[in-house]
């Protein structure tokens, strides 16, 4: 497939002047739903992928192959530009290069590589980042591995919750010189921190989550922020809906009396039933 259009739209967002809140997507139907509603982009996170594919917590139990396969399923089903959280690139700098190659082939429009030491080493109770030097090597490797220059590569760091603001700023400055297209930050909680990061880089900024103090679109836009995630509530809400429906059936509620079911017209659209019928009529009769 040709992924160029969605990658160009992602770059237009990164190079624009506004902040967008992407939809959290995890499978083909969630991505199509986000597209139908009008979201400008989707976010495919390693944490939600681990839940959707393995039913496991976010402990780097998911493999690159599983992550990339699900990314391809999502991208084949829609034209939504999708940003993938590729965690630590599944290993060292050489593994990062393989990660970029696989996710590029899977149609991802942008991806993040983070500098956290993952999986958590034996005997350590808290997370810590790799050295800045190793982080720089991984970011350079990610940029070098990219075949399609339209796909955006983003450096991610959560160092602010592990080693503090000064180390975070040093990492932002160093990563900004590696050829990446943006900086993804996890753990930012104050406007002062945003101002400091904005002063340290001219690249677009993306946030992993918004606490109330910084959920201010005009302020964010003025300080280079282009993406701000809103968590992964769609997946969690879906799990709760499944639980409630199964419990109702177990309790004796008849299928015809269940509430919260999608309308048939929506399911027809989201599964592209008309296109399937057209192809059936064209090629099987």
Secondary structure in CASP SS format (residue, H / E / C, confidence):
PFRMAT SS
TARGET T0000
AUTHOR 0000-0000-0000
METHOD secondary structure of the structure
MODEL  1
X C 1.00
X C 1.00
X C 1.00
X H 1.00
X H 1.00
X H 1.00
X H 1.00
X H 1.00
X H 1.00
X H 1.00
X H 1.00
X H 1.00
X H 1.00
X H 1.00
X C 1.00
X C 1.00
X C 1.00
X C 1.00
X C 1.00
X E 1.00
X C 1.00
X C 1.00
X E 1.00
X E 1.00
X C 1.00
X C 1.00
X C 1.00
X H 1.00
X H 1.00
X H 1.00
X H 1.00
X H 1.00
X H 1.00
X H 1.00
X H 1.00
X H 1.00
X H 1.00
X C 1.00
X C 1.00
X C 1.00
X E 1.00
X E 1.00
X E 1.00
X E 1.00
X C 1.00
X H 1.00
X H 1.00
X H 1.00
X H 1.00
X H 1.00
X H 1.00
X H 1.00
X H 1.00
X H 1.00
X C 1.00
X C 1.00
X C 1.00
X C 1.00
X C 1.00
X C 1.00
X C 1.00
X C 1.00
X C 1.00
X H 1.00
X H 1.00
X H 1.00
X H 1.00
X H 1.00
X H 1.00
X H 1.00
X H 1.00
X H 1.00
X H 1.00
X H 1.00
X H 1.00
X H 1.00
X H 1.00
X C 1.00
X C 1.00
X C 1.00
X E 1.00
X E 1.00
X E 1.00
X E 1.00
X E 1.00
X C 1.00
X C 1.00
X C 1.00
X C 1.00
X C 1.00
X C 1.00
X C 1.00
X H 1.00
X H 1.00
X H 1.00
X H 1.00
X H 1.00
X H 1.00
X H 1.00
X H 1.00
X H 1.00
X H 1.00
X H 1.00
X H 1.00
X H 1.00
X C 1.00
X C 1.00
X C 1.00
X C 1.00
X E 1.00
X E 1.00
X E 1.00
X E 1.00
X E 1.00
X C 1.00
X E 1.00
X C 1.00
X C 1.00
X C 1.00
X C 1.00
X C 1.00
X C 1.00
X C 1.00
X C 1.00
X C 1.00
X C 1.00
X C 1.00
X C 1.00
X E 1.00
X C 1.00
X C 1.00
X H 1.00
X H 1.00
X H 1.00
X H 1.00
X H 1.00
X H 1.00
X H 1.00
X H 1.00
X H 1.00
X H 1.00
X H 1.00
X H 1.00
X H 1.00
X H 1.00
X C 1.00
X C 1.00
X C 1.00
X C 1.00
X C 1.00
X C 1.00
X E 1.00
X E 1.00
X E 1.00
X E 1.00
X E 1.00
X E 1.00
X C 1.00
X H 1.00
X H 1.00
X H 1.00
X C 1.00
X C 1.00
X C 1.00
X H 1.00
X H 1.00
X H 1.00
X H 1.00
X H 1.00
X H 1.00
X H 1.00
X H 1.00
X H 1.00
X H 1.00
X H 1.00
X C 1.00
X C 1.00
X C 1.00
X C 1.00
X C 1.00
X C 1.00
X E 1.00
X E 1.00
X E 1.00
X E 1.00
X C 1.00
X C 1.00
X C 1.00
X C 1.00
X C 1.00
X H 1.00
X H 1.00
X H 1.00
X H 1.00
X H 1.00
X H 1.00
X H 1.00
X H 1.00
X H 1.00
X H 1.00
X C 1.00
X C 1.00
X C 1.00
X E 1.00
X E 1.00
X E 1.00
X E 1.00
X C 1.00
X C 1.00
X C 1.00
X C 1.00
X H 1.00
X H 1.00
X H 1.00
X C 1.00
X C 1.00
X H 1.00
X H 1.00
X H 1.00
X H 1.00
X H 1.00
X H 1.00
X C 1.00
X C 1.00
X E 1.00
X E 1.00
X E 1.00
X E 1.00
X C 1.00
X C 1.00
X C 1.00
X C 1.00
X H 1.00
X H 1.00
X H 1.00
X H 1.00
X H 1.00
X H 1.00
X H 1.00
X H 1.00
X H 1.00
X H 1.00
X H 1.00
X H 1.00
X H 1.00
X H 1.00
X H 1.00
X H 1.00
X H 1.00
X H 1.00
X C 1.00
X C 1.00
X C 1.00
X C 1.00
X H 1.00
X H 1.00
X H 1.00
X C 1.00
X C 1.00
X C 1.00
X C 1.00
X C 1.00
X C 1.00
X H 1.00
X H 1.00
X H 1.00
X H 1.00
X H 1.00
X H 1.00
X H 1.00
X C 1.00
X C 1.00
X H 1.00
X H 1.00
X H 1.00
X H 1.00
X H 1.00
X H 1.00
X H 1.00
X H 1.00
X H 1.00
X H 1.00
X H 1.00
X C 1.00
X C 1.00
END
